[in-house]
Amino acid sequence: MERVQGIGGVFLRARDPKALAAWYREHLGLPVDADQTFGALTSDGPGEMTVWAVHPTDTQYFGPGAAPFMVNYRVKNLDAMLAQLRAAGATVEEKVEDYDYGRFGWATDPEGNRFELWEPK
């Protein structure tokens, strides 16, 4: 059985993404560069980065629902995890995206919350 390896990211909706990111940088010390809306929390282990990001309130990245956040889960084998979810009857998007830093897929839980799966390179 495939299992989540960790949290790959936490994404928030905001009316003013840059202002909210600056607030988190100033008050919580999140590693967000000035004029950016995301940062990465890292550890000594390979592939253990966690991304924190703010998106506009009208973002489509979180899917069609009104959820104010989306969680990204790190997985070892994206294809196996997506197949496992499909076999369990979960709503899984057909689209998979490949980047230099890994592969991404999306699914929705029974309550309608979209989540992202990330297989790091």
C-alpha positions as CSV (number, residue, x, y, z in Angstrom):
1,M,0.0,0.0,0.0
2,E,1.3,3.5,-0.9
3,R,1.6,5.9,2.0
4,V,2.2,9.7,2.3
5,Q,5.8,10.4,3.1
6,G,5.3,13.9,4.5
7,I,3.7,17.3,3.8
8,G,5.1,18.8,0.6
9,G,3.3,22.1,1.0
10,V,0.6,24.2,2.4
11,F,-1.2,26.7,0.2
12,L,-3.5,29.5,1.3
13,R,-6.0,31.8,-0.5
14,A,-5.7,35.5,0.2
15,R,-7.2,38.8,-1.0
16,D,-3.7,40.3,-1.1
17,P,-1.2,37.4,-1.4
18,K,2.0,39.6,-1.2
19,A,0.8,41.4,1.9
20,L,-0.2,38.2,3.6
21,A,3.1,36.5,2.7
22,A,5.0,39.6,4.1
23,W,3.0,39.3,7.3
24,Y,3.9,35.6,7.7
25,R,7.6,36.5,7.0
26,E,7.6,39.3,9.5
27,H,5.6,37.7,12.3
28,L,6.4,34.0,12.0
29,G,9.8,34.2,10.3
30,L,8.7,32.1,7.3
31,P,11.5,32.1,4.6
32,V,9.6,34.2,2.0
33,D,11.7,36.6,0.0
34,A,10.4,40.2,-0.3
35,D,7.9,40.6,-3.2
36,Q,7.3,36.8,-3.3
37,T,4.3,34.8,-2.2
38,F,6.0,31.5,-1.4
39,G,9.0,30.0,0.5
40,A,10.5,26.7,1.3
41,L,11.1,25.1,4.7
42,T,14.0,22.7,4.4
43,S,15.6,20.0,6.5
44,D,18.8,18.0,6.1
45,G,17.0,15.1,4.4
46,P,16.8,14.9,0.6
47,G,13.3,15.7,-0.7
48,E,12.1,16.9,2.6
49,M,11.3,20.5,1.6
50,T,7.9,21.9,2.5
51,V,6.6,24.7,0.4
52,W,4.4,27.5,1.9
53,A,2.6,29.7,-0.5
54,V,-0.2,32.2,-0.8
55,H,-2.5,32.3,-3.8
56,P,-5.2,34.9,-4.9
57,T,-8.7,34.2,-3.7
58,D,-9.8,33.5,-7.2
59,T,-7.2,30.8,-7.9
60,Q,-8.3,27.7,-9.8
61,Y,-5.3,25.8,-8.4
62,F,-7.4,24.6,-5.4
63,G,-10.1,23.2,-7.7
64,P,-13.7,24.4,-8.0
65,G,-14.5,24.4,-4.3
66,A,-14.2,27.4,-1.9
67,A,-11.6,25.8,0.4
68,P,-9.3,28.5,1.8
69,F,-6.3,26.1,1.7
70,M,-4.9,23.0,-0.1
71,V,-2.3,20.5,1.3
72,N,0.4,19.0,-0.9
73,Y,1.4,15.5,0.3
74,R,4.8,14.0,-0.6
75,V,4.6,10.4,-2.0
76,K,7.2,7.9,-3.1
77,N,5.3,6.6,-6.2
78,L,2.8,9.0,-7.7
79,D,1.4,6.6,-10.3
80,A,0.8,3.9,-7.7
81,M,-0.8,6.3,-5.3
82,L,-3.2,7.6,-8.0
83,A,-4.1,4.1,-9.0
84,Q,-4.7,3.2,-5.4
85,L,-7.0,6.2,-5.0
86,R,-8.9,5.4,-8.2
87,A,-9.4,1.8,-7.1
88,A,-10.9,3.1,-3.8
89,G,-13.4,5.2,-5.8
90,A,-11.8,8.6,-5.1
91,T,-12.1,11.4,-7.6
92,V,-8.7,11.6,-9.3
93,E,-7.7,14.1,-12.0
94,E,-6.3,12.5,-15.2
95,K,-3.7,15.3,-15.5
96,V,-0.2,14.6,-14.2
97,E,2.4,17.4,-14.5
98,D,6.1,16.9,-14.7
99,Y,8.8,19.4,-13.6
100,D,12.5,19.4,-12.8
101,Y,11.7,19.0,-9.1
102,G,9.1,16.3,-9.4
103,R,5.7,15.0,-10.6
104,F,2.3,16.2,-9.5
105,G,-1.2,14.8,-9.4
106,W,-4.5,15.9,-7.8
107,A,-7.4,14.2,-6.1
108,T,-10.5,15.1,-4.0
109,D,-11.4,13.6,-0.7
110,P,-15.0,12.6,0.1
111,E,-15.8,16.0,1.6
112,G,-14.8,17.8,-1.6
113,N,-11.3,19.0,-0.5
114,R,-8.8,18.9,-3.4
115,F,-5.3,17.8,-2.5
116,E,-2.1,17.6,-4.4
117,L,0.4,14.7,-4.5
118,W,4.1,15.3,-5.2
119,E,6.7,12.7,-6.1
120,P,10.0,14.6,-5.7
121,K,12.8,13.8,-8.1
